[in-house]
Amino acid sequence: MSLYRYFVLLPLVFMVSCFQEKEAFIPDTNIDDPAYLFSQSLEKIKKFDIPITENTTYFTSDNVNYLKIPAGCLIDNEGNVFTGQATIEIFTMQSLGDLIAFGKIPFTLSGPVASQNLFYLNIKAGGKNLSINPTLPIEWYSSTETSSNPYHLYFETITENNKKIWISQFSSNYLPWTVKINENQITGYGCVFPITQEGWFVIGSPVTPSSAQILFPCIESPPNFNKNNSIGFIIDKAGNTVIPLLHNETSMAFCNDLLGVTENSGIKFVLLSYQDDGQYHFGQLSTQVQKDQTYRINTKITPLSDILSALRAL
């Protein structure tokens, strides 16, 4: 499993303009801002119109994650309990590549997070956000992998200096759960979490330090790839983590000297860049890490839609 010897990276920055289908690559890469992604990802957030009644409402978009919305849970802008037609905006993770595509690589001040599920939720009515009564929270039933340790629910929040951090809000053991929708009993295994606000969430657990040898592989920088137009990542599926790689001007490589991977672990490198020619360049490489070394990735001009599809398939 991947390991931070120490972790001082500041929070990841995401596109400010939400829900716009605007082709934009964020070029300013530095140690304070290690996520440089695409606003087009947000079109993957799905919208569903559902009636909110005086009874409990159940909802699922993927038959893996279920929401229980208690009666009286949703509050309108005037402070009244809402009933009527509402729109749920929702997204659930398909792969670790979604953490890259959405710029949502979670970590805390104490270290990295092994991610099981990335989740976005917002509920609107008449184009205005509805709030959630904290005494009657939405219950999120999520299928996750077996774990002997409790999972944490991390929430992305913005600090006073406009940085984004992930805060652990609740914990849940791995357990069987049952949801009754109409006359149907839906059973699953995983976590149950209360949700008291809209936004981005991650189910995960703190990365446990490994006793194995830790290595710090890098990617060789192709010509014209630099800190102002490119970013690299390591996908560590064994650790359920994504490691951002930052351009080192001295070595002319993309590295991370703070976060390593376990010796002999199988990883995937991803490298992407937006060049002055107006083209996106993309490449990926799977390898088994056996020593500290610099790898070379062959990149090619790739349409943005194909890059997003490749990331979401990782």
Sine and cosine of phi, psi and omega as CSV:
sin_phi,cos_phi,sin_psi,cos_psi,sin_omega,cos_omega
0.00,0.00,0.54,-0.84,-0.06,-1.00
-0.93,0.37,0.39,-0.92,-0.15,-0.99
-0.60,-0.80,0.71,-0.70,0.24,-0.97
-1.00,-0.08,0.83,-0.56,0.17,-0.98
-0.94,0.34,-0.65,0.76,0.23,-0.97
-0.41,-0.91,0.42,-0.91,-0.17,-0.98
-0.67,-0.74,0.94,-0.34,-0.05,-1.00
-0.82,-0.57,0.23,0.97,0.04,-1.00
-0.90,0.44,0.72,-0.70,0.05,-1.00
-0.98,0.19,0.25,-0.97,-0.17,-0.99
-0.86,0.50,0.44,-0.90,-0.01,-1.00
-0.97,0.26,0.54,-0.84,-0.01,-1.00
-0.94,-0.33,0.68,-0.73,-0.04,-1.00
-0.86,-0.51,0.24,-0.97,0.00,-1.00
-0.85,0.52,0.67,-0.74,-0.02,-1.00
-0.98,0.22,-0.59,0.80,-0.09,-1.00
-0.99,0.11,0.98,-0.18,-0.06,-1.00
-0.99,0.16,0.55,-0.84,0.12,-0.99
0.88,0.48,0.42,0.91,0.13,-0.99
-0.98,-0.20,0.66,-0.75,0.07,-1.00
-1.00,-0.08,0.92,0.38,-0.08,-1.00
-0.93,-0.37,0.79,-0.61,-0.02,-1.00
-0.98,0.21,0.95,-0.30,-0.07,-1.00
-0.49,-0.87,0.83,-0.56,0.11,-0.99
-0.97,-0.23,0.77,-0.64,-0.03,-1.00
-0.99,0.14,0.93,-0.36,-0.15,-0.99
-1.00,0.03,-0.35,0.94,-0.07,-1.00
-0.97,0.24,0.99,-0.17,0.00,-1.00
-0.95,-0.32,0.78,-0.63,0.07,-1.00
-0.37,-0.93,0.06,-1.00,-0.11,-0.99
-0.90,0.44,-0.39,0.92,0.00,-1.00
-1.00,0.07,-0.13,0.99,-0.22,-0.98
-0.57,-0.82,0.90,0.43,-0.16,-0.99
-1.00,0.01,0.54,0.84,0.12,-0.99
-0.69,-0.73,0.83,-0.56,-0.17,-0.99
-0.68,-0.73,1.00,0.06,-0.27,-0.96
-0.80,-0.60,-0.34,-0.94,-0.25,-0.97
-0.85,-0.53,0.75,-0.67,0.00,-1.00
-0.93,0.36,-0.32,0.95,0.00,-1.00
-0.88,0.48,-0.38,0.92,0.03,-1.00
-0.83,0.56,-0.52,0.86,-0.11,-0.99
-0.92,0.38,-0.26,0.97,0.08,-1.00
-0.94,0.35,-0.24,0.97,0.04,-1.00
-0.98,0.21,-0.21,0.98,0.10,-1.00
-0.95,0.32,0.85,-0.53,-0.10,-1.00
-1.00,-0.03,0.45,-0.89,0.01,-1.00
-0.83,-0.56,0.72,-0.69,-0.02,-1.00
-0.73,-0.68,0.72,-0.69,0.09,-1.00
-1.00,-0.01,0.82,-0.57,-0.01,-1.00
-0.69,-0.73,0.51,-0.86,0.07,-1.00
-0.99,0.10,0.73,-0.68,0.11,-0.99
-0.97,-0.24,0.89,-0.45,-0.07,-1.00
-0.94,-0.35,-0.17,-0.99,0.05,-1.00
-0.99,0.15,0.04,1.00,0.06,-1.00
-0.95,-0.31,0.20,-0.98,0.06,-1.00
-0.90,0.44,0.69,-0.72,0.01,-1.00
-0.94,-0.34,0.71,-0.70,0.09,-1.00
-0.93,-0.38,0.56,-0.83,-0.04,-1.00
-0.50,-0.86,0.64,-0.77,0.18,-0.98
-0.57,-0.82,0.54,-0.84,0.08,-1.00
-0.90,-0.43,-0.15,0.99,-0.11,-0.99
-0.66,-0.75,0.04,1.00,-0.03,-1.00
0.86,0.51,0.38,0.93,0.09,-1.00
-0.82,-0.57,-0.62,0.78,0.03,-1.00
-0.91,-0.41,0.76,-0.65,-0.01,-1.00
-0.84,-0.55,0.63,-0.78,0.07,-1.00
-0.92,-0.38,0.73,-0.69,0.13,-0.99
-0.94,-0.34,0.91,-0.42,-0.03,-1.00
-0.96,-0.29,0.98,-0.20,-0.06,-1.00
-0.91,0.42,0.41,-0.91,0.11,-0.99
-0.87,0.49,0.74,-0.67,-0.01,-1.00
1.00,0.08,0.08,1.00,-0.07,-1.00
-0.95,0.30,-0.66,0.75,-0.14,-0.99
-1.00,-0.05,0.68,-0.73,-0.07,-1.00
-0.84,-0.54,0.71,-0.71,0.02,-1.00
-1.00,0.06,-0.03,-1.00,-0.09,-1.00
-0.91,0.42,-0.36,0.93,-0.01,-1.00
-1.00,-0.04,0.06,1.00,0.03,-1.00
1.00,0.07,0.19,0.98,-0.01,-1.00
-1.00,-0.10,0.51,-0.86,0.11,-0.99
-0.89,0.45,0.75,-0.66,-0.08,-1.00
-1.00,-0.07,0.71,-0.71,0.26,-0.96
-0.70,-0.71,0.52,-0.85,-0.02,-1.00
0.72,-0.70,-0.28,-0.96,-0.04,-1.00
-0.99,0.15,0.80,-0.60,0.01,-1.00
-0.80,-0.61,0.32,-0.95,0.06,-1.00
-0.89,-0.46,0.84,-0.54,0.07,-1.00
-1.00,-0.09,0.82,-0.58,0.15,-0.99
-0.98,-0.22,0.84,-0.54,-0.19,-0.98
-0.56,-0.83,0.53,-0.85,0.11,-0.99
-0.53,-0.85,0.67,-0.75,0.13,-0.99
-0.76,-0.65,0.56,-0.83,-0.15,-0.99
-0.93,0.38,0.67,-0.74,0.12,-0.99
-0.98,-0.17,-0.52,0.85,-0.02,-1.00
-0.37,-0.93,0.16,-0.99,0.06,-1.00
-0.88,0.48,-0.43,0.90,0.02,-1.00
-0.89,0.46,-0.39,0.92,0.06,-1.00
-0.89,0.45,-0.50,0.86,0.04,-1.00
-0.89,0.46,-0.57,0.82,0.06,-1.00
-0.97,0.24,-0.76,0.65,-0.10,-1.00
-0.87,0.50,-0.54,0.84,-0.02,-1.00
-0.99,-0.16,-0.05,1.00,-0.02,-1.00
0.92,0.40,0.56,0.83,-0.08,-1.00
-0.87,-0.50,0.93,0.36,0.01,-1.00
-0.99,-0.10,0.96,-0.27,-0.18,-0.98
-0.99,0.16,0.58,-0.82,0.19,-0.98
-0.38,-0.93,0.26,-0.97,0.05,-1.00
-0.85,-0.53,0.07,-1.00,0.02,-1.00
-0.90,0.43,-0.37,0.93,-0.02,-1.00
-1.00,-0.08,-0.11,0.99,0.03,-1.00
0.51,-0.86,-0.12,-0.99,-0.07,-1.00
-0.98,0.19,0.18,-0.98,-0.02,-1.00
-0.83,-0.55,0.75,-0.66,0.16,-0.99
-1.00,0.10,0.89,-0.45,-0.22,-0.98
-1.00,-0.09,0.76,-0.64,0.09,-1.00
-0.98,-0.21,-0.52,0.85,-0.08,-1.00
-0.36,-0.93,0.78,-0.62,0.16,-0.99
-0.98,-0.19,0.71,-0.71,-0.17,-0.99
-0.59,-0.81,0.70,-0.71,0.10,-1.00
-0.83,-0.56,0.67,-0.74,0.02,-1.00
-0.59,-0.81,0.73,-0.68,0.17,-0.99
-0.48,-0.88,0.61,-0.79,-0.01,-1.00
-0.81,-0.59,0.77,-0.64,-0.05,-1.00
-0.81,-0.59,0.34,-0.94,0.16,-0.99
-0.56,-0.83,0.80,-0.60,-0.03,-1.00
0.88,0.48,0.50,0.87,0.01,-1.00
0.99,0.16,-0.01,1.00,0.00,-1.00
-0.93,-0.37,0.61,-0.79,-0.01,-1.00
-0.92,0.40,0.66,-0.75,0.18,-0.98
-0.99,-0.10,0.61,-0.80,0.05,-1.00
-0.99,-0.11,0.22,-0.98,-0.06,-1.00
-0.93,-0.37,0.79,-0.62,0.06,-1.00
-0.91,0.41,0.91,-0.42,-0.07,-1.00
-0.90,0.44,-0.34,0.94,0.05,-1.00
-1.00,0.07,-0.19,0.98,0.07,-1.00
-0.75,-0.67,0.91,0.42,-0.12,-0.99
-0.93,0.36,0.38,-0.92,0.21,-0.98
-0.93,0.36,0.67,-0.75,0.06,-1.00
-0.98,-0.21,0.80,-0.60,-0.01,-1.00
-0.96,-0.29,0.90,-0.43,0.06,-1.00
-0.99,-0.17,0.91,-0.41,-0.13,-0.99
-0.80,-0.60,0.76,-0.66,0.10,-1.00
-0.97,0.24,0.78,-0.63,0.00,-1.00
-0.67,-0.74,0.16,-0.99,0.02,-1.00
-0.95,0.31,0.41,-0.91,0.03,-1.00
-0.86,0.51,0.69,-0.73,0.03,-1.00
-0.52,-0.85,0.66,-0.75,0.06,-1.00
-0.99,0.10,-0.26,0.97,0.01,-1.00
-0.96,-0.29,0.48,-0.88,0.03,-1.00
-0.89,0.46,0.59,-0.81,0.16,-0.99
-1.00,0.05,0.45,-0.89,0.05,-1.00
-0.95,-0.32,0.52,-0.85,0.17,-0.98
-0.98,-0.18,0.91,-0.41,0.01,-1.00
-0.98,-0.20,0.66,-0.75,0.00,-1.00
-0.88,-0.48,0.74,-0.68,0.05,-1.00
-0.98,0.17,0.81,-0.58,-0.01,-1.00
-0.73,-0.68,0.36,-0.93,-0.04,-1.00
-0.96,-0.28,0.77,-0.64,0.01,-1.00
-0.99,0.14,0.09,-1.00,-0.02,-1.00
-0.89,0.45,-0.49,0.87,0.02,-1.00
-1.00,-0.06,0.40,0.92,0.13,-0.99
0.91,0.40,0.49,0.87,0.14,-0.99
-0.99,-0.17,0.43,-0.90,-0.01,-1.00
-0.95,-0.32,0.75,-0.66,0.05,-1.00
-0.73,-0.68,0.27,-0.96,0.01,-1.00
-0.94,-0.34,0.80,-0.60,-0.05,-1.00
-0.90,-0.44,0.74,-0.68,0.07,-1.00
-0.97,0.25,0.86,-0.51,-0.06,-1.00
-0.98,-0.19,-0.68,0.73,-0.06,-1.00
-0.58,-0.81,0.23,-0.97,0.11,-0.99
-0.75,-0.67,0.43,-0.90,-0.03,-1.00
-0.53,-0.85,0.68,-0.73,0.12,-0.99
-0.96,0.26,0.33,-0.95,0.15,-0.99
-0.97,0.26,0.85,-0.52,-0.11,-0.99
-0.46,-0.89,0.35,-0.94,0.11,-0.99
-0.97,0.24,0.59,-0.81,0.05,-1.00
-0.69,-0.72,0.38,-0.93,-0.03,-1.00
-0.72,-0.69,0.74,-0.67,0.08,-1.00
-0.85,-0.52,0.74,-0.68,0.02,-1.00
-0.97,-0.25,0.91,-0.41,0.04,-1.00
-0.92,-0.39,0.91,-0.41,-0.14,-0.99
0.84,0.55,-0.89,-0.46,0.03,-1.00
-0.97,-0.22,0.09,1.00,-0.07,-1.00
-0.99,-0.11,0.75,-0.67,0.09,-1.00
-1.00,-0.08,0.89,-0.45,0.02,-1.00
-0.97,-0.24,0.85,-0.53,0.01,-1.00
-0.92,-0.39,0.50,-0.86,0.04,-1.00
-0.43,-0.90,0.02,-1.00,0.00,-1.00
-0.69,-0.72,0.77,-0.63,-0.01,-1.00
0.36,-0.93,-0.80,-0.60,-0.12,-0.99
-0.84,-0.53,0.42,-0.91,0.14,-0.99
-0.80,-0.60,0.85,-0.53,-0.04,-1.00
-0.79,-0.62,0.59,-0.80,0.18,-0.98
-0.99,0.13,0.65,-0.76,0.08,-1.00
-0.89,-0.45,0.83,-0.55,-0.08,-1.00
-0.91,-0.42,0.04,1.00,0.00,-1.00
-0.38,-0.92,0.34,-0.94,0.03,-1.00
-0.99,0.14,0.31,-0.95,0.08,-1.00
0.69,-0.72,-0.33,-0.94,-0.04,-1.00
-0.99,-0.15,0.70,-0.72,-0.01,-1.00
-0.75,-0.66,0.43,-0.90,0.13,-0.99
-0.72,-0.69,0.75,-0.66,0.23,-0.97
-1.00,-0.01,0.81,-0.59,-0.03,-1.00
-0.23,-0.97,-0.16,-0.99,0.00,-1.00
-0.56,-0.83,0.51,-0.86,0.04,-1.00
-0.86,0.51,0.65,-0.76,0.01,-1.00
-0.94,0.35,0.78,-0.62,0.00,-1.00
-1.00,0.03,0.79,-0.62,0.03,-1.00
-0.83,0.56,0.63,-0.78,-0.02,-1.00
-0.98,-0.18,0.55,-0.84,0.05,-1.00
-1.00,0.10,-0.13,0.99,-0.01,-1.00
-0.98,0.21,0.22,-0.98,0.05,-1.00
-0.90,0.44,0.72,-0.69,-0.02,-1.00
-0.97,-0.25,0.75,-0.66,-0.04,-1.00
-0.89,-0.46,0.37,-0.93,-0.06,-1.00
-0.76,-0.65,0.98,0.20,-0.02,-1.00
-0.96,0.26,0.40,-0.92,-0.02,-1.00
-0.77,-0.64,0.21,-0.98,0.12,-0.99
-0.92,-0.40,0.75,-0.66,0.08,-1.00
-0.90,0.44,0.67,-0.74,0.00,-1.00
-0.99,0.14,0.88,-0.47,0.09,-1.00
-0.92,0.40,0.27,-0.96,0.07,-1.00
-0.82,0.57,0.66,-0.75,0.05,-1.00
0.95,0.31,0.09,1.00,0.12,-0.99
-1.00,-0.08,0.81,-0.58,-0.01,-1.00
-0.53,-0.85,-0.03,-1.00,-0.10,-1.00
-0.92,0.39,-0.28,0.96,-0.04,-1.00
-1.00,-0.01,-0.17,0.99,-0.05,-1.00
-0.65,-0.76,0.12,0.99,-0.15,-0.99
-0.59,-0.81,0.32,-0.95,0.08,-1.00
-0.42,-0.91,0.58,-0.81,0.07,-1.00
-0.86,-0.52,0.35,-0.94,0.02,-1.00
-0.60,-0.80,0.45,-0.89,0.24,-0.97
-0.94,-0.35,0.79,-0.61,0.13,-0.99
-0.99,-0.12,0.92,-0.39,0.00,-1.00
-0.95,-0.33,1.00,-0.01,-0.08,-1.00
-0.93,0.37,-0.53,0.85,0.02,-1.00
-0.88,0.47,-0.59,0.81,0.01,-1.00
-0.99,-0.12,0.01,1.00,-0.05,-1.00
0.79,0.61,0.66,0.75,-0.03,-1.00
-0.76,-0.64,0.37,-0.93,0.12,-0.99
-0.85,-0.52,0.78,-0.63,-0.07,-1.00
-0.93,-0.36,0.89,-0.46,0.08,-1.00
-0.96,0.27,0.66,-0.75,0.03,-1.00
-0.92,-0.38,0.79,-0.62,-0.06,-1.00
-0.96,-0.29,0.55,-0.83,-0.07,-1.00
-0.95,0.33,0.80,-0.60,0.04,-1.00
-0.98,-0.20,0.91,-0.42,-0.07,-1.00
-0.91,0.41,-0.51,0.86,-0.03,-1.00
-0.95,0.31,-0.77,0.64,-0.04,-1.00
-1.00,0.05,-0.17,0.99,-0.07,-1.00
0.80,0.60,0.75,0.67,0.01,-1.00
-0.59,-0.81,0.28,-0.96,0.09,-1.00
-0.99,-0.15,0.89,-0.45,-0.12,-0.99
-0.66,-0.75,0.17,-0.99,0.21,-0.98
-0.61,-0.79,0.96,-0.27,-0.06,-1.00
-0.99,0.15,-0.06,1.00,-0.02,-1.00
-0.98,-0.19,-0.48,0.88,-0.10,-0.99
-0.86,-0.52,0.82,-0.58,-0.02,-1.00
-0.87,-0.49,0.04,-1.00,0.04,-1.00
-0.83,-0.55,0.41,-0.91,-0.04,-1.00
-0.94,0.33,0.65,-0.76,0.04,-1.00
-0.82,0.57,0.66,-0.75,0.01,-1.00
0.95,0.33,0.18,0.98,0.04,-1.00
-0.99,0.16,0.52,-0.86,0.07,-1.00
-1.00,0.02,0.81,-0.59,-0.04,-1.00
-0.73,-0.69,0.19,-0.98,0.12,-0.99
-0.78,-0.63,0.77,-0.63,0.13,-0.99
-1.00,0.01,0.58,-0.82,0.13,-0.99
-0.76,-0.66,0.72,-0.69,0.02,-1.00
-0.72,-0.70,0.77,-0.64,0.02,-1.00
-0.61,-0.79,0.49,-0.87,-0.08,-1.00
-0.46,-0.89,0.50,-0.86,0.12,-0.99
-0.90,-0.43,0.93,-0.38,-0.17,-0.99
-1.00,-0.09,0.18,-0.98,0.00,-1.00
-0.89,0.45,-0.34,0.94,0.02,-1.00
-0.98,0.22,0.03,1.00,0.01,-1.00
0.98,0.19,0.24,0.97,-0.03,-1.00
-0.94,-0.35,0.52,-0.85,0.12,-0.99
-1.00,-0.03,0.72,-0.69,0.03,-1.00
-0.91,-0.42,0.71,-0.70,-0.16,-0.99
-0.57,-0.82,0.60,-0.80,0.09,-1.00
-0.39,-0.92,0.38,-0.92,0.05,-1.00
-0.56,-0.83,0.44,-0.90,-0.07,-1.00
-0.51,-0.86,0.79,-0.61,0.11,-0.99
-0.99,-0.14,0.65,-0.76,-0.02,-1.00
-0.40,-0.92,0.25,-0.97,0.12,-0.99
-0.95,-0.32,0.88,-0.47,-0.11,-0.99
-0.99,0.15,0.85,-0.53,-0.02,-1.00
-0.85,-0.53,-0.21,0.98,0.05,-1.00
-0.28,-0.96,0.27,-0.96,0.10,-1.00
-0.91,0.42,0.87,-0.49,0.03,-1.00
-0.36,-0.93,0.20,-0.98,0.01,-1.00
-0.95,-0.31,0.80,-0.59,-0.05,-1.00
-0.98,-0.18,0.43,-0.90,0.05,-1.00
-0.94,-0.35,0.74,-0.67,0.04,-1.00
-0.90,-0.43,0.75,-0.66,0.11,-0.99
-0.99,0.12,0.89,-0.46,0.02,-1.00
-0.97,-0.25,0.39,-0.92,0.06,-1.00
-0.58,-0.81,0.36,-0.93,0.06,-1.00
-0.90,0.44,0.80,-0.60,-0.11,-0.99
-0.68,-0.74,0.74,-0.67,0.07,-1.00
-0.85,0.52,0.56,-0.83,-0.06,-1.00
-0.85,0.53,-0.65,0.76,0.00,-1.00
-0.88,0.47,-0.59,0.81,0.02,-1.00
-0.94,0.33,-0.58,0.82,0.05,-1.00
-0.89,0.45,-0.73,0.68,0.01,-1.00
-0.88,0.47,-0.64,0.77,0.03,-1.00
-0.91,0.42,-0.65,0.76,0.02,-1.00
-0.91,0.42,-0.67,0.75,0.02,-1.00
-0.90,0.45,-0.67,0.74,-0.07,-1.00
-0.96,0.28,-0.21,0.98,0.03,-1.00
-1.00,-0.10,-0.05,1.00,-0.05,-1.00
-0.93,0.36,0.00,0.00,0.00,0.00
